[in-house]
Amino acid sequence: MRVTDDFLRAYCLRPELHPVEESCAAERALHASLMDDPRRTVADAEIDAVADEDARDNYRILLRFRGRLLEAGTVEGCYATLFRGGKVDVPPLFIDQLAHVILRNVLADRGDPLEARCAELFFREQKLTLREGHALLADLETIGMHSSGSRYGSIGRLIVEAEGSLGQVNLDVLDRNNASLYWQRESRHDTVISLSYGHAAAEALGRVIEAWIAHFQAVAVSVHPVRAIEEEHWAWHIGLDAESTAILNELWRGDEVEAGRMRRILALFRLEFPDANAVRAEVAGRPVYLAIAANDDDVVRLKPQNLLTNLPLAAQS
């Protein structure tokens, strides 16, 4: 997706940059000029002339990010280059927004509500609740905003009782038979999915992963949930978050992992390459295992960039 002027203007309209009543004349002039020409060169003196220190910092952050977008030329190109060595100097919010835009484009023609809901894991943090052996994920921000439980019915009750027993809470969990509800409520982020093995959402997430990799790497893969990793010495693994990465690394080394930490693994996937020539020789013909885990606060924070930086792809000629 090409970076357009309107895409750049959208960042100028964010509340961190939009002038307020107290904004000085220099800040208002800078904002107006960027709305008129969002690609224009901004001199350091123009930022230094802004009276408010926070506003100056915000403009510097935006312009650094804008520079990355313009240099890459595409949204995907910018996203991919963020993780190529060195420290990431872009706010996590901007990274999540890029992933959101990219996935909406990738999945636009598919029309699958479960895939769309599962794609939210790539750019929105989730809160885990274990209920009757099922790993239920609800949107973390929604939980924080509506902790009174008065607005969202069953999801509200989940919010209220999140720190206690949830055995009796009745949740409207999205599954194949009711997945269409998502389109009525997508902007509210108040639907729940189960990533437990055998549930439709786990299969849908596998398809989202396939589409994400194909879009960025132009490589076909098949991704399916598994109950466990049966291979004692598997060839390759990718954790999709910090916790699962640490656990898989320890298991691969043969270390003992405490049972409580092992239970933080919510989902496992088997990724395979139909074309053995697409991967390194030592991995050809063998699966790559993926994992998702919750952290100590029962929060799931996916790092979808791991699927781009850690795949064992063959060197490109």
Buried (B, 14 or more C-beta within 10 A) or exposed (E): BEBEEEBBBEBBEEEBBEBEEEBBEBBEBBBEBBBEEBEEEBEEEBBEBBEBEEBBEBBEBBBEBBEBBEEBEEBBBBBBEBBEEEEEEBBEEBBBBBBBBBBEEBBEEEEBBBBBBBBBBBBBBBBBBBBEEBBBBBBBEBBEBBEEBEEBEBBBBBBBBBEEEBEEBEBBBBEBEEBEEBEEBBEEBBBBBBBBBEBBBBBBBBBBBBBBBEBBBEBEBBBBBBEEBEEEEBBBBBBBBEBBBBBBEBBBEEEEBEEEBEEBBBBBBBBBBEEEEBBEEEBBEBBBBBBBBBBEEBBBBBBBBBBBEBBBBBEEE
